[in-house]
Amino acid sequence: MSPTGEAFDPSLIVFAALAIFVVWKLRSVLGVRVDRDAPPAQFQPRRAPLGPAPLPGAPPLDETPAARPEDRWKGVVDKSGAAAAGLDAIAAADPRFDGSAFLDGARRAYEMIVGAFAKGDRDTLRPLLAKEVFDGFAGEIARREAAGDTVETAIVSIDSALVEAASAAPRLNEVTVRFAVRLINIRKDKAGETIEGGNTLPVEELWTFARDPRASDPNWKLVATRAV
């Protein structure tokens, strides 16, 4: 009997031992102590899925691998090299730069400039050309007008347009495009007689476009031309 005079129940020892065993087992499985008064730990999402560790130098498992450097300017430059490195520098200075979009614009500019020069359309040429280039074109147009000559030019096709060179400077980005085209060019005198031309000719030219990356105007201007 207990000191209080009540009969001692041996089953209490069994239940107490069982409770101690259950608590010990939970601690061994969970490995942590449950503390109701402690603040909950912040949830830390797992950055990488379960699986084998990535090889050294491999991209993180939760990130999409970047395009390979040799593929970045595919279809824009003939092959990787100095031109690709120059385009990398331009893209770093001007995140809005897009090589494919630039070449599309260069093709349109080529067609507009060649057509406007043949027609003597100074108003169309002026915003597309740097001042020095415009002065040269305008001088040739004035010479033709004084002689009474006219020029008719038709672009049969632009067979290719690829970046030949590129460079980035704090205030001026430059891109040189090699155009391979086929033209029909006819020059006539003031009587309307053909002086030269009339045949389809293959032509290769290097046109250099430039733009200040700080400017709000997104358009590039032609700053130099050279026949290959």
KAWO-V8830 format. One record per helix or strand of 2 or more residues. SS is the DSSP state (h for helix, s for strand). FROM is the first residue (numbers start at 1). LEN is the number of residues. If there is no record, write none. Layout:
BEGIN
ss=SS from=FROM len=LEN
ss=SS from=FROM len=LEN
END
This chain:
BEGIN
ss=h from=11 len=20
ss=h from=69 len=4
ss=h from=82 len=12
ss=h from=99 len=21
ss=h from=122 len=5
ss=h from=131 len=17
ss=s from=150 len=20
ss=s from=172 len=17
ss=s from=194 len=18
ss=s from=221 len=7
END
